[in-house]
Amino acid sequence: MPQTHHRVVIAVFPDVDLLDVTGPAEVFALANRESGGRAGYEVRLAGPGPAGEAVATSAGVRVVTDLGMADVGAAVDTLLVPGAVDPGPEGPRARIDDGLVEWIKATAPHARRVASVCVGAHLLAAAGVLDGRRATTHWSTAAQLAADHPRVDVDADPIFVRSGRVWTGAGISACLDLALALVAEDHGEDLALAVARQLVVYLKRPGGQSQFSVPISRPASSRRDLDELCRYIGEHLDEDLSAAALAARMCLSERHFSRVFAQETGATPAGYVEAARVEAARRLLETTDRPLEHVARACGLRSVETLHRAFRRQINTTPAAYRRRFRTT
């Protein structure tokens, strides 16, 4: 990966959502670490006051600015705008600060890329950055965004939306998905996936609020024979792993086996086996170009139709959508 430089300026202001600021900053920092420094992200917090000012976030935690907004100038690679909300009788409403909007108007044209996090989309819209573009925001303020800015094509479903050089992200933890997508655009899916794994985040599906599962985990078992059986399952996914076959392997009746398995693992035998097969399918989708028919057979799911049903049950997406987002080579 060649040495690059990406100056990321994140706007901070009173009552800004804390994770909207720290989440993307952590993604960019991990990208630097995972790339050996070659990703070249330099994150700077810009506030309405002078450099070094402490700004109280919505969580009560204070962050210290690196520079004042008046000092940002034109040297911006990525301008990142988070948001803040005010409570109301009909739910939260995005806060609009006129001074911040004017700063965005002046700064956004100089940035290579502009992105909003959560309700920060309302600030971009007020600055005219989203006119004629498709955009998303937190689902709870999407109606407000559409009503206040009829020139913006508001879509409340996606985790994030890209429209040319302008990106908008949903709320709140979706800031991680958005930042990972920015890393992927700059340096490829390999680095983005490496960062996601370091964060140990749930991997979100593009185009919706649902989440991909984390790798299979289960409570520690008190039975060595059951631990051995779980290892056997993982090593023989393309074989007969029905409850009857597994019970016979443990020399138990099917009914007693199913009860013991659920007590020890927190899952039914069928549910555990399906999760293990989907986990194996995910790895193949991430790392190979095998057709879905081959993936299904290799993981014991037999057919593409069964593969689709298992993915829907386990991680609420399709195999093709998963591959598009997380293919690593």
Buried (B, 14 or more C-beta within 10 A) or exposed (E): BEEEEBBBBBBBBEBBBBBBBBBBBBBBBBBBEBBEEBBBBEBBBBBBEEBEBEBBBBEEEEBEBBBBBEEBEEEBBBBBBBBBBEEEEEEBBBBBBEEBBEBBBBBBEEBEBBBBBBBBBBBBBBBBBBEEBBBBBBEBBBBBBBEBBEEBBBBBEBBBBBBEEBBBBBBBBBBBBBBBBBBBEBBEBBBBBBBBEBBEBBBBBBBBBEBBBEEBEBEEBEEEEBBEBBEBBBEEBBEEBEBBEBBBBBEBEBEEBBEBBBEBBEBEBBBBBBBBBBBBBBEBBBEBEBEBEEBBBBBBBEEBEBBBEBBEEBBBBBBEBBBEBBBBE
